[in-house]
Amino acid sequence: MTTIDLSDLDFWAKPRSEWDKTFAALRAADEPVFCPRDDGPGFYAITRYDQIAEASRNPQAFSSEPIAVGLDDPPPEASELLGSMLSMDDPRHARLRRIVARAFTPRMIARATDDVARLAGEIVDGLVERGPCDFVAEVAQPMPLEIVCRMMGVPESARPEVVEATNAFIAAVGDPDYQDPSGKPRSAVLVDSARFMHELMGELAYDRRAHPADDIVTAMVHGDVDGEALSDAELGKFFVLLVVAGNETTRNALSHALALFTDHPEQRDLLLSDLDERMPAAIEEVVRYATPVNWMRRTATRDVDLLGHRFRAGDRLIMYYASANRDETVFVDPYRFTITRNPNPHLGFGSRGPHFCLGAHLARREIALMLRELFTRVPDIHATAEPVRQRSSFVNGVLELPCAF
């Protein structure tokens, strides 16, 4: 088949139907296709559901190190600030995951759910008062970032700066040509934004060590019965991960949901006919169909077979969830958006394995509570134009989405 440059952002700017055609051809190929690059090492496109599931279950052979979220290896100064547990293998990964899991206990999730419900009501109050607006800026974006700040105990006075730093970081992550309005280069934007978040968490950690509170930062900087706790650097990296990964997945899923229910009014009517019964499956279908995170990277640690294909030590593999969630061998009529799909074993939160998303339950609750609030109070809310999409191969992001009701 003709070589496709999946690292070219022009490809990702094409309509989703063009992605689908390309990935269908890649899935049909006898072996994973190698994608050369002009500006860096090439990689193998892993596009089939079974390939991604198998690689995800075998981190000893398919490593998340040195990075899982970039085509290129990070420079040392970036690793110091950005090297989250997404880009770690065991035993380091297992240790961090054990500690970080304290943020997602049933009690913490229940508390966060109460905050989400109140915040969803406040956001829709503002929406009703404001009228037609940009759905991303006024609805989808405030929800997850505010919840992360509340979970971490970020003072209200610091939250506007967190929003500014997060938006700059997300814009720079996805676009290798990004420069901020002042002309600051992309690498500086990434480092400066991450450094601000690290410094903020350092201040919070210092305070919580001296004055413990019933919050997540306290839980993670004080050792439990096994003495496990996060250092300031680890806490800073975790916060960067939360505000970027937690924010992006929920924000983009909500934005795609509005666009999808606008384009498929029969599915909106089906959902509205029984919100309680149909909401859980509807959320899974939104996440499958939209796939907010397009891919993750793995690197072969040794010569190894993956379902019949031989990889060599050092080979880079990009696992395309955006393709696996359309795999005809797993999903019936995969290009159809249908909220009653069952079963729906999508990879929108990653594949089962050590790196499956810890925050998946919280993300589902955020999406469910916001959609419930919207469709209960403004059931005819709809997009009035096509989404303005983020220039990124990694994130299937929505920057703007005008709406009315």
VOVEX-931077 format. One record per residue (C-alpha): residue in one letter; chain; x, y, z. Coordinates in pm, 1 decimal, always signed. Example, Ala and Ser with C-alpha at 12.3 -4.5 7.8 and 13.67 -1.06 7.14 Angstrom:
2
<A; A; <+1230.0; -450.0; +780.0>> <S; A; <+1367.0; -106.0; +714.0>> 
REM end
This chain:
405
<M; A; <+0.0; +0.0; +0.0>> <T; A; <+106.9; +363.8; -45.2>> <T; A; <+313.9; +490.4; +247.0>> <I; A; <+115.7; +726.3; +472.1>> <D; A; <+300.0; +975.9; +690.5>> <L; A; <+105.5; +944.7; +1013.3>> <S; A; <+337.3; +1197.6; +1177.8>> <D; A; <+224.7; +1467.0; +932.2>> <L; A; <-24.2; +1700.7; +1099.5>> <D; A; <-182.3; +1766.5; +759.4>> <F; A; <-308.9; +1407.6; +768.7>> <W; A; <-471.5; +1463.8; +1109.3>> <A; A; <-635.4; +1784.0; +983.3>> <K; A; <-831.6; +1580.0; +727.7>> <P; A; <-1191.9; +1472.6; +791.7>> <R; A; <-1241.1; +1168.0; +1012.6>> <S; A; <-1359.8; +972.7; +708.6>> <E; A; <-1008.9; +1004.4; +562.6>> <W; A; <-855.1; +868.6; +883.5>> <D; A; <-1097.6; +579.3; +869.8>> <K; A; <-1004.8; +486.9; +512.1>> <T; A; <-635.5; +495.8; +591.3>> <F; A; <-664.6; +292.4; +909.7>> <A; A; <-891.0; +34.7; +741.7>> <A; A; <-617.6; -20.4; +482.0>> <L; A; <-350.8; -46.0; +752.3>> <R; A; <-555.9; -298.5; +949.4>> <A; A; <-599.2; -507.7; +634.9>> <A; A; <-224.2; -522.4; +569.4>> <D; A; <-49.6; -852.2; +638.4>> <E; A; <+191.9; -691.0; +883.2>> <P; A; <+222.8; -363.2; +1075.5>> <V; A; <+332.9; -93.1; +831.8>> <F; A; <+656.0; +96.0; +895.5>> <C; A; <+620.5; +475.8; +875.2>> <P; A; <+946.9; +657.3; +796.7>> <R; A; <+992.2; +1019.4; +904.0>> <D; A; <+1199.2; +1300.5; +755.0>> <D; A; <+1262.4; +1468.2; +1092.4>> <G; A; <+1323.1; +1172.2; +1321.4>> <P; A; <+1319.3; +795.6; +1366.4>> <G; A; <+1036.7; +607.8; +1198.6>> <F; A; <+787.1; +380.3; +1372.2>> <Y; A; <+550.9; +89.5; +1316.3>> <A; A; <+179.0; +169.1; +1302.5>> <I; A; <-4.6; -76.7; +1529.2>> <T; A; <-363.6; -44.7; +1415.0>> <R; A; <-548.7; -366.3; +1498.5>> <Y; A; <-732.6; -418.1; +1824.4>> <D; A; <-569.5; -753.8; +1897.4>> <Q; A; <-219.9; -616.0; +1834.5>> <I; A; <-269.8; -326.2; +2074.1>> <A; A; <-424.9; -547.7; +2341.9>> <E; A; <-135.1; -794.0; +2321.9>> <A; A; <+135.5; -525.6; +2332.8>> <S; A; <-37.1; -355.1; +2627.0>> <R; A; <-37.5; -679.0; +2824.1>> <N; A; <+335.5; -729.9; +2774.5>> <P; A; <+522.0; -425.6; +2913.9>> <Q; A; <+838.8; -631.7; +2962.4>> <A; A; <+876.0; -653.7; +2583.1>> <F; A; <+692.9; -333.3; +2483.1>> <S; A; <+812.8; -58.4; +2712.3>> <S; A; <+657.3; +278.7; +2794.1>> <E; A; <+1006.4; +417.8; +2846.8>> <P; A; <+1162.1; +653.0; +2755.2>> <I; A; <+828.4; +809.7; +2656.9>> <A; A; <+475.0; +693.2; +2580.8>> <V; A; <+329.4; +1022.9; +2458.5>> <G; A; <+582.0; +1138.9; +2198.4>> <L; A; <+730.4; +1020.2; +1872.4>> <D; A; <+1071.5; +1151.2; +1978.9>> <D; A; <+1262.4; +1088.1; +2299.4>> <P; A; <+1243.8; +1387.3; +2534.9>> <P; A; <+1546.2; +1602.1; +2621.9>> <P; A; <+1669.6; +1564.9; +2981.6>> <E; A; <+1533.5; +1901.4; +3099.1>> <A; A; <+1183.2; +1805.6; +2980.2>> <S; A; <+1202.4; +1461.1; +3141.6>> <E; A; <+1271.2; +1620.1; +3479.2>> <L; A; <+940.5; +1808.1; +3462.6>> <L; A; <+721.1; +1594.3; +3237.4>> <G; A; <+823.5; +1232.7; +3297.0>> <S; A; <+493.2; +1106.4; +3435.6>> <M; A; <+411.5; +746.8; +3521.4>> <L; A; <+262.7; +710.3; +3172.5>> <S; A; <+623.2; +687.5; +3053.6>> <M; A; <+748.3; +445.7; +3319.6>> <D; A; <+770.3; +69.4; +3356.9>> <D; A; <+764.8; -141.1; +3670.6>> <P; A; <+886.2; -128.3; +3938.4>> <R; A; <+883.9; +254.9; +3927.7>> <H; A; <+544.9; +261.4; +3760.6>> <A; A; <+388.6; +15.4; +4006.0>> <R; A; <+512.9; +216.7; +4305.9>> <L; A; <+375.0; +546.2; +4171.9>> <R; A; <+46.2; +388.3; +4069.2>> <R; A; <-3.2; +245.5; +4419.5>> <I; A; <+45.2; +589.1; +4574.0>> <V; A; <-153.7; +780.6; +4312.4>> <A; A; <-441.4; +532.6; +4345.4>> <R; A; <-516.5; +703.2; +4678.3>> <A; A; <-664.8; +985.9; +4469.9>> <F; A; <-919.9; +746.8; +4321.8>> <T; A; <-1052.6; +552.1; +4621.4>> <P; A; <-1432.5; +511.8; +4640.2>> <R; A; <-1443.2; +781.8; +4909.4>> <M; A; <-1242.1; +1029.3; +4701.2>> <I; A; <-1450.7; +953.0; +4391.2>> <A; A; <-1772.9; +1000.7; +4590.2>> <R; A; <-1651.4; +1338.1; +4716.0>> <A; A; <-1544.9; +1442.0; +4366.7>> <T; A; <-1883.9; +1331.6; +4231.4>> <D; A; <-2060.4; +1568.1; +4470.2>> <D; A; <-1835.9; +1850.4; +4348.6>> <V; A; <-1899.3; +1756.3; +3985.0>> <A; A; <-2277.4; +1760.4; +4033.4>> <R; A; <-2268.1; +2105.6; +4195.4>> <L; A; <-2027.5; +2241.0; +3934.3>> <A; A; <-2236.0; +2104.4; +3645.5>> <G; A; <-2535.3; +2290.4; +3785.8>> <E; A; <-2336.3; +2612.7; +3818.3>> <I; A; <-2199.3; +2583.5; +3464.0>> <V; A; <-2545.1; +2528.3; +3314.8>> <D; A; <-2681.4; +2818.4; +3523.1>> <G; A; <-2425.1; +3039.3; +3351.7>> <L; A; <-2501.2; +2887.4; +3012.3>> <V; A; <-2874.7; +2955.8; +3044.2>> <E; A; <-2806.6; +3314.5; +3148.5>> <R; A; <-2546.2; +3368.9; +2874.3>> <G; A; <-2722.1; +3211.9; +2577.4>> <P; A; <-2543.5; +3097.3; +2259.3>> <C; A; <-2169.8; +3065.9; +2316.2>> <D; A; <-1856.6; +2858.9; +2258.5>> <F; A; <-1936.5; +2524.7; +2419.6>> <V; A; <-1570.3; +2438.9; +2475.2>> <A; A; <-1483.2; +2758.1; +2660.8>> <E; A; <-1802.2; +2785.4; +2864.8>> <V; A; <-1897.4; +2422.7; +2935.3>> <A; A; <-1648.8; +2150.9; +2840.9>> <Q; A; <-1326.0; +2317.7; +2952.8>> <P; A; <-1421.3; +2452.1; +3300.4>> <M; A; <-1556.8; +2122.3; +3430.9>> <P; A; <-1255.1; +1886.1; +3444.1>> <L; A; <-992.4; +2147.2; +3526.5>> <E; A; <-1192.9; +2289.2; +3815.6>> <I; A; <-1249.9; +1938.4; +3951.8>> <V; A; <-876.6; +1860.0; +3934.2>> <C; A; <-798.0; +2184.2; +4118.5>> <R; A; <-1053.0; +2105.7; +4388.4>> <M; A; <-925.8; +1749.1; +4426.3>> <M; A; <-568.9; +1872.8; +4468.9>> <G; A; <-661.6; +2159.4; +4700.4>> <V; A; <-537.8; +2433.9; +4465.6>> <P; A; <-637.8; +2771.3; +4615.9>> <E; A; <-901.1; +2960.3; +4418.8>> <S; A; <-658.6; +3250.7; +4378.5>> <A; A; <-418.7; +3026.6; +4182.5>> <R; A; <-675.3; +2863.4; +3956.5>> <P; A; <-675.6; +3128.7; +3678.4>> <E; A; <-299.4; +3076.6; +3643.4>> <V; A; <-350.4; +2699.3; +3631.3>> <V; A; <-604.1; +2746.1; +3350.4>> <E; A; <-362.9; +2970.4; +3158.2>> <A; A; <-67.4; +2734.0; +3204.4>> <T; A; <-275.0; +2428.9; +3113.1>> <N; A; <-415.2; +2583.4; +2794.8>> <A; A; <-66.9; +2687.2; +2681.8>> <F; A; <+72.9; +2344.1; +2765.3>> <I; A; <-200.7; +2157.6; +2576.4>> <A; A; <-164.6; +2379.6; +2271.0>> <A; A; <+212.2; +2326.0; +2265.8>> <V; A; <+194.7; +1949.4; +2323.1>> <G; A; <-4.8; +1885.8; +2008.7>> <D; A; <+157.0; +2121.0; +1761.2>> <P; A; <+533.4; +2098.7; +1691.6>> <D; A; <+515.9; +2438.4; +1520.5>> <Y; A; <+344.1; +2610.7; +1811.9>> <Q; A; <+459.2; +2953.0; +1936.3>> <D; A; <+276.3; +3154.8; +2195.3>> <P; A; <+154.4; +3508.7; +2108.2>> <S; A; <+475.9; +3663.7; +2243.4>> <G; A; <+686.7; +3443.3; +2014.8>> <K; A; <+812.9; +3210.3; +2286.9>> <P; A; <+908.4; +2877.4; +2126.3>> <R; A; <+716.4; +2559.0; +2192.7>> <S; A; <+985.7; +2397.6; +2408.6>> <A; A; <+995.1; +2701.4; +2638.1>> <V; A; <+615.9; +2706.7; +2667.3>> <L; A; <+614.0; +2341.0; +2772.5>> <V; A; <+892.3; +2382.1; +3026.7>> <D; A; <+760.4; +2710.2; +3169.8>> <S; A; <+405.5; +2577.3; +3205.9>> <A; A; <+524.9; +2256.9; +3370.9>> <R; A; <+761.3; +2446.8; +3602.1>> <F; A; <+472.9; +2664.5; +3724.3>> <M; A; <+269.1; +2353.0; +3807.6>> <H; A; <+564.5; +2194.0; +3986.7>> <E; A; <+622.1; +2505.3; +4195.0>> <L; A; <+254.7; +2523.8; +4287.3>> <M; A; <+253.1; +2160.3; +4398.1>> <G; A; <+577.4; +2213.0; +4590.0>> <E; A; <+410.6; +2487.6; +4791.9>> <L; A; <+105.2; +2270.6; +4857.5>> <A; A; <+318.9; +1971.9; +4958.5>> <Y; A; <+520.2; +2187.2; +5201.7>> <D; A; <+199.2; +2311.0; +5361.5>> <R; A; <+35.4; +1965.0; +5383.0>> <R; A; <+341.4; +1806.5; +5542.3>> <A; A; <+321.0; +2064.1; +5820.7>> <H; A; <-59.1; +2087.5; +5828.0>> <P; A; <-221.9; +1762.4; +5709.7>> <A; A; <-573.0; +1791.2; +5568.4>> <D; A; <-833.8; +1550.0; +5439.4>> <D; A; <-729.5; +1584.5; +5078.3>> <I; A; <-533.6; +1412.1; +4803.2>> <V; A; <-206.6; +1603.3; +4840.6>> <T; A; <-193.3; +1505.3; +5207.4>> <A; A; <-261.8; +1142.1; +5118.6>> <M; A; <+20.5; +1135.9; +4865.9>> <V; A; <+295.4; +1321.2; +5054.2>> <H; A; <+249.1; +1136.7; +5383.7>> <G; A; <+365.6; +777.2; +5384.9>> <D; A; <+107.2; +506.6; +5448.1>> <V; A; <+169.7; +192.8; +5652.1>> <D; A; <+436.5; +91.6; +5400.4>> <G; A; <+600.2; +434.0; +5413.1>> <E; A; <+525.0; +510.1; +5048.1>> <A; A; <+487.6; +877.3; +4958.0>> <L; A; <+547.3; +1106.9; +4663.2>> <S; A; <+841.9; +1343.4; +4650.3>> <D; A; <+780.8; +1704.4; +4545.2>> <A; A; <+906.5; +1622.8; +4192.6>> <E; A; <+677.6; +1319.7; +4165.6>> <L; A; <+381.8; +1520.4; +4293.1>> <G; A; <+452.6; +1791.3; +4036.4>> <K; A; <+461.8; +1536.1; +3754.3>> <F; A; <+137.5; +1382.4; +3876.8>> <F; A; <-31.4; +1724.3; +3877.1>> <V; A; <+87.0; +1791.7; +3520.7>> <L; A; <-55.1; +1453.3; +3421.3>> <L; A; <-388.0; +1524.3; +3592.3>> <V; A; <-442.2; +1869.7; +3447.9>> <V; A; <-345.0; +1758.1; +3098.4>> <A; A; <-474.1; +1399.4; +3069.9>> <G; A; <-773.6; +1444.1; +3299.9>> <N; A; <-865.4; +1773.2; +3139.9>> <E; A; <-817.0; +1666.9; +2778.6>> <T; A; <-1011.5; +1340.8; +2786.4>> <T; A; <-1320.0; +1480.1; +2958.6>> <R; A; <-1317.8; +1815.9; +2785.0>> <N; A; <-1290.4; +1663.0; +2438.9>> <A; A; <-1537.9; +1382.4; +2510.4>> <L; A; <-1797.6; +1641.7; +2616.4>> <S; A; <-1730.7; +1854.0; +2307.3>> <H; A; <-1748.4; +1553.6; +2074.4>> <A; A; <-2068.1; +1443.1; +2250.3>> <L; A; <-2245.3; +1767.5; +2163.4>> <A; A; <-2125.9; +1747.3; +1801.9>> <L; A; <-2229.7; +1381.8; +1774.6>> <F; A; <-2575.6; +1432.5; +1921.9>> <T; A; <-2621.9; +1730.2; +1687.5>> <D; A; <-2525.9; +1519.0; +1385.5>> <H; A; <-2733.2; +1220.0; +1503.8>> <P; A; <-3063.3; +1360.6; +1634.3>> <E; A; <-3219.0; +1013.6; +1641.6>> <Q; A; <-2955.9; +909.2; +1897.6>> <R; A; <-3026.5; +1222.8; +2103.0>> <D; A; <-3398.5; +1135.9; +2102.5>> <L; A; <-3317.0; +780.5; +2208.2>> <L; A; <-3104.2; +907.5; +2496.7>> <L; A; <-3363.2; +1161.9; +2609.4>> <S; A; <-3635.6; +895.9; +2607.8>> <D; A; <-3465.4; +729.8; +2907.8>> <L; A; <-3164.6; +918.4; +3044.0>> <D; A; <-3110.7; +692.5; +3344.1>> <E; A; <-3115.0; +370.7; +3146.5>> <R; A; <-2923.0; +481.9; +2839.0>> <M; A; <-2663.4; +725.8; +2974.5>> <P; A; <-2393.5; +469.4; +3071.6>> <A; A; <-2386.8; +304.0; +2727.5>> <A; A; <-2409.9; +642.9; +2556.7>> <I; A; <-2093.1; +760.0; +2732.7>> <E; A; <-1904.4; +446.8; +2627.2>> <E; A; <-2011.1; +500.2; +2267.1>> <V; A; <-1908.0; +866.9; +2270.9>> <V; A; <-1564.3; +771.1; +2402.4>> <R; A; <-1529.5; +488.1; +2147.1>> <Y; A; <-1647.0; +690.8; +1851.4>> <A; A; <-1454.5; +1007.3; +1936.0>> <T; A; <-1143.0; +843.9; +2090.5>> <P; A; <-1009.0; +1161.2; +2260.2>> <V; A; <-649.8; +1024.3; +2273.8>> <N; A; <-545.0; +890.5; +1933.8>> <W; A; <-236.2; +688.6; +2026.6>> <M; A; <+34.6; +587.7; +2271.2>> <R; A; <+389.5; +476.9; +2199.8>> <R; A; <+579.1; +164.5; +2304.8>> <T; A; <+943.6; +68.9; +2240.7>> <A; A; <+1057.3; -290.9; +2193.5>> <T; A; <+1304.8; -389.4; +2465.4>> <R; A; <+1426.0; -698.5; +2278.5>> <D; A; <+1367.4; -895.0; +1961.4>> <V; A; <+1009.6; -1014.1; +2005.2>> <D; A; <+710.6; -1149.7; +1813.5>> <L; A; <+372.8; -974.4; +1822.0>> <L; A; <+100.4; -1192.3; +1672.8>> <G; A; <+324.3; -1316.1; +1395.6>> <H; A; <+536.2; -1006.6; +1329.9>> <R; A; <+897.5; -989.8; +1446.0>> <F; A; <+1011.8; -663.5; +1600.2>> <R; A; <+1371.9; -578.2; +1679.2>> <A; A; <+1504.2; -426.9; +2000.1>> <G; A; <+1465.4; -49.7; +1983.4>> <D; A; <+1176.2; -50.2; +1733.2>> <R; A; <+916.2; +215.2; +1804.9>> <L; A; <+549.8; +115.3; +1795.4>> <I; A; <+260.2; +361.6; +1788.0>> <M; A; <-62.6; +202.1; +1911.9>> <Y; A; <-349.0; +375.6; +1730.8>> <Y; A; <-656.0; +358.3; +1953.9>> <A; A; <-835.1; +567.3; +1689.9>> <S; A; <-798.8; +269.4; +1457.5>> <A; A; <-863.4; -10.3; +1709.5>> <N; A; <-1195.4; +149.8; +1804.6>> <R; A; <-1306.7; +101.1; +1443.1>> <D; A; <-1178.1; -256.1; +1409.2>> <E; A; <-1433.9; -457.6; +1212.0>> <T; A; <-1330.3; -781.0; +1382.5>> <V; A; <-1437.4; -644.0; +1722.6>> <F; A; <-1716.0; -391.5; +1658.3>> <V; A; <-2027.4; -455.5; +1450.1>> <D; A; <-2085.3; -169.0; +1203.8>> <P; A; <-1794.2; +24.2; +1361.6>> <Y; A; <-1847.2; +348.4; +1168.5>> <R; A; <-2197.9; +389.8; +1305.5>> <F; A; <-2262.2; +597.8; +1618.2>> <T; A; <-2516.5; +406.5; +1822.5>> <I; A; <-2567.5; +460.5; +2195.3>> <T; A; <-2712.0; +112.8; +2252.9>> <R; A; <-2395.9; -64.3; +2135.0>> <N; A; <-2336.7; -378.2; +2339.5>> <P; A; <-2077.0; -508.1; +2393.9>> <N; A; <-1848.8; -208.2; +2360.5>> <P; A; <-1494.3; -303.0; +2469.6>> <H; A; <-1342.2; +20.4; +2336.6>> <L; A; <-988.4; +139.9; +2404.1>> <G; A; <-1081.1; +501.2; +2469.3>> <F; A; <-918.5; +481.0; +2812.9>> <G; A; <-634.6; +261.4; +2690.6>> <S; A; <-610.8; -115.0; +2673.5>> <R; A; <-628.2; -342.4; +2976.2>> <G; A; <-287.2; -367.1; +3134.9>> <P; A; <-71.0; -176.2; +3382.9>> <H; A; <-137.1; +156.0; +3209.7>> <F; A; <-516.8; +143.3; +3190.0>> <C; A; <-646.1; +488.7; +3288.1>> <L; A; <-674.6; +526.1; +3667.9>> <G; A; <-917.4; +815.4; +3627.8>> <A; A; <-1159.4; +640.3; +3390.4>> <H; A; <-1435.6; +611.3; +3652.4>> <L; A; <-1409.6; +979.2; +3743.6>> <A; A; <-1408.6; +1082.4; +3376.2>> <R; A; <-1723.8; +878.7; +3313.0>> <R; A; <-1897.8; +1044.5; +3608.2>> <E; A; <-1797.6; +1392.5; +3493.7>> <I; A; <-1929.4; +1329.1; +3143.2>> <A; A; <-2250.5; +1167.5; +3271.1>> <L; A; <-2333.4; +1440.5; +3521.3>> <M; A; <-2268.6; +1722.0; +3275.9>> <L; A; <-2467.7; +1560.6; +2994.2>> <R; A; <-2752.6; +1487.2; +3235.9>> <E; A; <-2758.9; +1850.4; +3351.7>> <L; A; <-2750.3; +1976.9; +2994.0>> <F; A; <-3011.3; +1743.6; +2849.5>> <T; A; <-3245.0; +1789.8; +3146.8>> <R; A; <-3237.1; +2169.1; +3145.3>> <V; A; <-3158.5; +2258.7; +2782.3>> <P; A; <-3248.0; +1940.5; +2591.3>> <D; A; <-3233.8; +2110.0; +2251.6>> <I; A; <-2875.5; +2235.8; +2292.1>> <H; A; <-2689.0; +2180.2; +1965.8>> <A; A; <-2377.3; +2279.1; +1776.9>> <T; A; <-2430.8; +2556.0; +1523.1>> <A; A; <-2111.8; +2498.8; +1321.1>> <E; A; <-1844.6; +2237.4; +1264.8>> <P; A; <-1591.7; +2197.1; +1547.9>> <V; A; <-1260.9; +2383.7; +1521.1>> <R; A; <-1020.2; +2097.2; +1574.7>> <Q; A; <-686.5; +2100.2; +1752.6>> <R; A; <-377.4; +2070.2; +1533.3>> <S; A; <-245.0; +1748.6; +1681.2>> <S; A; <-184.9; +1384.6; +1598.5>> <F; A; <-189.4; +1279.1; +1962.8>> <V; A; <-514.5; +1433.9; +2083.8>> <N; A; <-844.8; +1435.5; +1896.3>> <G; A; <-913.4; +1777.7; +2039.0>> <V; A; <-1182.4; +2039.9; +1987.1>> <L; A; <-1076.1; +2402.5; +2032.2>> <E; A; <-1406.8; +2573.3; +1957.4>> <L; A; <-1765.6; +2457.7; +1912.2>> <P; A; <-2037.8; +2723.2; +1888.4>> <C; A; <-2368.0; +2615.8; +2039.8>> <A; A; <-2723.6; +2740.7; +2083.3>> <F; A; <-3044.2; +2619.8; +2248.3>> 
REM end
